[in-house]
Amino acid sequence: MVREVDSGISRVMAYFVTTPQTVNEGQDVDLEAIVANLNFQLENWNGRGSGFVVDRITRFVISVVKYRPLHGSNSSFISTPTFIERKKVHGERKK
């Protein structure tokens, strides 16, 4: 980010981060949402009266990770503990 000052040009590093997106076979990356989010952050930065404008982007990182909702297993099934399984309760419970 740069802006002109009396003594020349002032430069500051600015960091912007977008929210993670879930991408799978039925849902693609929403680039429009990413761009809109970055534009919103830039407007917010400038809306506070900083006077800075983007001079250049020196680093742009896209992180992609495999979505594993329950890491370490293939399903959400949790087996019944053995001590409960052995009780074999039948019928209704009396009040």
Short mmCIF file of the C-alpha atoms (twelve columns), coordinates in Angstrom:
data_MODEL
# 
_entry.id   MODEL 
# 
loop_
_atom_site.group_PDB 
_atom_site.id 
_atom_site.type_symbol 
_atom_site.label_atom_id 
_atom_site.label_alt_id 
_atom_site.label_comp_id 
_atom_site.label_asym_id 
_atom_site.label_seq_id 
_atom_site.Cartn_x 
_atom_site.Cartn_y 
_atom_site.Cartn_z 
_atom_site.pdbx_PDB_model_num 
ATOM 1  C CA . MET A 1  0.000   0.000   0.000  1 
ATOM 2  C CA . VAL A 2  1.372   3.417   -0.906 1 
ATOM 3  C CA . ARG A 3  0.395   7.032   -0.425 1 
ATOM 4  C CA . GLU A 4  2.016   10.340  -1.167 1 
ATOM 5  C CA . VAL A 5  3.257   12.399  1.767  1 
ATOM 6  C CA . ASP A 6  5.173   15.691  1.979  1 
ATOM 7  C CA . SER A 7  8.535   13.918  2.033  1 
ATOM 8  C CA . GLY A 8  7.772   11.567  -0.883 1 
ATOM 9  C CA . ILE A 9  5.977   8.226   -0.898 1 
ATOM 10 C CA . SER A 10 5.007   6.224   2.144  1 
ATOM 11 C CA . ARG A 11 4.710   2.442   1.854  1 
ATOM 12 C CA . VAL A 12 3.178   -0.009  4.308  1 
ATOM 13 C CA . MET A 13 2.636   -3.740  4.144  1 
ATOM 14 C CA . ALA A 14 -0.992  -4.794  4.391  1 
ATOM 15 C CA . TYR A 15 -2.281  -8.309  4.886  1 
ATOM 16 C CA . PHE A 16 -5.730  -9.469  3.880  1 
ATOM 17 C CA . VAL A 17 -7.222  -12.904 4.512  1 
ATOM 18 C CA . THR A 18 -10.423 -14.380 3.129  1 
ATOM 19 C CA . THR A 19 -12.663 -16.903 4.830  1 
ATOM 20 C CA . PRO A 20 -12.121 -20.587 3.988  1 
ATOM 21 C CA . GLN A 21 -14.405 -22.231 1.452  1 
ATOM 22 C CA . THR A 22 -15.521 -25.828 1.254  1 
ATOM 23 C CA . VAL A 23 -14.944 -27.128 -2.255 1 
ATOM 24 C CA . ASN A 24 -16.109 -30.559 -3.347 1 
ATOM 25 C CA . GLU A 25 -17.592 -32.386 -6.333 1 
ATOM 26 C CA . GLY A 26 -20.839 -30.440 -6.059 1 
ATOM 27 C CA . GLN A 27 -19.430 -27.037 -5.141 1 
ATOM 28 C CA . ASP A 28 -16.671 -25.184 -7.011 1 
ATOM 29 C CA . VAL A 29 -14.454 -22.386 -5.745 1 
ATOM 30 C CA . ASP A 30 -16.412 -19.127 -5.633 1 
ATOM 31 C CA . LEU A 31 -13.842 -16.701 -7.052 1 
ATOM 32 C CA . GLU A 32 -16.392 -13.883 -7.171 1 
ATOM 33 C CA . ALA A 33 -16.924 -14.213 -3.412 1 
ATOM 34 C CA . ILE A 34 -13.153 -14.132 -2.817 1 
ATOM 35 C CA . VAL A 35 -12.719 -11.003 -4.948 1 
ATOM 36 C CA . ALA A 36 -15.731 -9.326  -3.295 1 
ATOM 37 C CA . ASN A 37 -14.328 -10.124 0.152  1 
ATOM 38 C CA . LEU A 38 -10.898 -8.713  -0.727 1 
ATOM 39 C CA . ASN A 39 -12.479 -5.576  -2.224 1 
ATOM 40 C CA . PHE A 40 -14.546 -5.121  0.932  1 
ATOM 41 C CA . GLN A 41 -11.417 -5.346  3.070  1 
ATOM 42 C CA . LEU A 42 -9.609  -2.815  0.870  1 
ATOM 43 C CA . GLU A 43 -12.563 -0.413  1.039  1 
ATOM 44 C CA . ASN A 44 -12.676 -0.830  4.814  1 
ATOM 45 C CA . TRP A 45 -8.934  -0.095  5.009  1 
ATOM 46 C CA . ASN A 46 -9.320  3.045   2.887  1 
ATOM 47 C CA . GLY A 47 -12.627 4.022   4.539  1 
ATOM 48 C CA . ARG A 48 -10.751 4.703   7.751  1 
ATOM 49 C CA . GLY A 49 -8.968  7.584   6.032  1 
ATOM 50 C CA . SER A 50 -5.625  5.918   5.423  1 
ATOM 51 C CA . GLY A 51 -5.252  7.365   1.936  1 
ATOM 52 C CA . PHE A 52 -3.277  4.313   0.841  1 
ATOM 53 C CA . VAL A 53 -3.801  2.576   -2.486 1 
ATOM 54 C CA . VAL A 54 -2.635  -0.841  -3.656 1 
ATOM 55 C CA . ASP A 55 0.676   -0.453  -5.454 1 
ATOM 56 C CA . ARG A 56 1.383   -4.123  -6.031 1 
ATOM 57 C CA . ILE A 57 0.621   -7.574  -4.741 1 
ATOM 58 C CA . THR A 58 3.841   -9.244  -3.682 1 
ATOM 59 C CA . ARG A 59 2.398   -12.510 -2.465 1 
ATOM 60 C CA . PHE A 60 -0.852  -14.328 -3.130 1 
ATOM 61 C CA . VAL A 61 -1.325  -17.700 -1.448 1 
ATOM 62 C CA . ILE A 62 -4.048  -20.258 -2.085 1 
ATOM 63 C CA . SER A 63 -4.171  -23.090 0.421  1 
ATOM 64 C CA . VAL A 64 -5.947  -26.282 -0.553 1 
ATOM 65 C CA . VAL A 65 -6.430  -29.064 1.963  1 
ATOM 66 C CA . LYS A 66 -8.329  -32.304 1.805  1 
ATOM 67 C CA . TYR A 67 -11.632 -32.091 3.624  1 
ATOM 68 C CA . ARG A 68 -11.729 -34.780 6.300  1 
ATOM 69 C CA . PRO A 69 -14.694 -34.148 8.611  1 
ATOM 70 C CA . LEU A 70 -13.837 -37.039 10.930 1 
ATOM 71 C CA . HIS A 71 -10.130 -37.549 10.523 1 
ATOM 72 C CA . GLY A 72 -9.029  -41.096 11.222 1 
ATOM 73 C CA . SER A 73 -12.241 -42.915 10.369 1 
ATOM 74 C CA . ASN A 74 -14.377 -43.504 7.326  1 
ATOM 75 C CA . SER A 75 -17.717 -42.778 8.966  1 
ATOM 76 C CA . SER A 76 -19.379 -41.044 11.883 1 
ATOM 77 C CA . PHE A 77 -20.522 -44.326 13.458 1 
ATOM 78 C CA . ILE A 78 -19.465 -44.757 17.076 1 
ATOM 79 C CA . SER A 79 -20.027 -48.248 18.402 1 
ATOM 80 C CA . THR A 80 -21.917 -48.789 21.639 1 
ATOM 81 C CA . PRO A 81 -19.579 -49.328 24.576 1 
ATOM 82 C CA . THR A 82 -19.301 -52.986 25.603 1 
ATOM 83 C CA . PHE A 83 -20.563 -52.449 29.158 1 
ATOM 84 C CA . ILE A 84 -23.827 -50.997 27.805 1 
ATOM 85 C CA . GLU A 85 -24.147 -53.657 25.118 1 
ATOM 86 C CA . ARG A 86 -23.921 -56.423 27.747 1 
ATOM 87 C CA . LYS A 87 -26.835 -55.084 29.818 1 
ATOM 88 C CA . LYS A 88 -29.440 -56.301 27.279 1 
ATOM 89 C CA . VAL A 89 -32.290 -54.358 28.841 1 
ATOM 90 C CA . HIS A 90 -35.729 -55.493 27.645 1 
ATOM 91 C CA . GLY A 91 -39.144 -53.923 28.111 1 
ATOM 92 C CA . GLU A 92 -40.140 -50.501 29.292 1 
ATOM 93 C CA . ARG A 93 -38.692 -48.794 32.259 1 
ATOM 94 C CA . LYS A 94 -41.066 -48.328 35.227 1 
ATOM 95 C CA . LYS A 95 -41.524 -44.906 36.753 1 
# 
